[in-house]
């Protein structure tokens, strides 16, 4: 990567991340504990990083169940998870 950065919105919060990284990586960098919650309420996050486990599903630009590990961040991308960010 050449140091370029892009602006994305994660759960209503605008952040700047390195261009070319996946949404799952951006979520990890920004301290998001997971992308959704399990039946018991525990946060679930990317496990495999290659789209097999389906644990990184998020809503991107209003489209539900998109794999965060398979989606590259771009300017203006809006990501919604069901797990709150660590503060």
RAKA-V184620 format. One record per run of one state. SS is the DSSP state (A for helix, B for strand, O for the rest). FROM is the first residue (numbers start at 1). LEN is the number of residues. If there is no record, write none. Layout:
SS | FROM | LEN
SS | FROM | LEN
This chain:
O | 1 | 4
B | 5 | 6
O | 11 | 2
B | 13 | 6
O | 19 | 3
B | 22 | 1
A | 23 | 7
O | 30 | 2
B | 32 | 1
O | 33 | 3
B | 36 | 2
O | 38 | 5
B | 43 | 2
O | 45 | 12
B | 57 | 4
O | 61 | 2
B | 63 | 5
A | 68 | 3
O | 71 | 1
B | 72 | 1
O | 73 | 5
B | 78 | 3
O | 81 | 4
B | 85 | 1
O | 86 | 2
